[in-house]
Structures are given as C-alpha cells and as structure tokens.
C-alpha cells in the first residue's frame, strides 16, 4: 500500500494465511472491489478484527 504521493509504502511480510492477530488493521480504497469478490479476505478481516487494538480504513 502506497501513499497518494507514492513516497511511502507499507509492505506485507506475511500472507493472510500466516497472520491471525494484529495490533492495527488498516487499509485504503485501492483494490477493494476486487478484494471483496473473494470470500477469503472479508472472512479474514472479521476473524482478525476480533483481536486487533484498532481496525480502521482510509
């Protein structure tokens, strides 16, 4: 995920299959429609959200 100026990026070190807990879960609007076509991502968000300190979106 990159900032709007592309000067900063957040890069995942693990896949959603390797992650079951996070301190912060966040995202942005890029790729949302395509991501939601898969059941895996929404199911993972619901599961991980139970254990996050903050769940947010930009």
Secondary structure, 3 states (H helix, E strand, C coil): CECCCCCCECCCCCCHHHCCCCCEECCCCCCHHHHHCCHHHHHHHHHHHCCCCEECCC
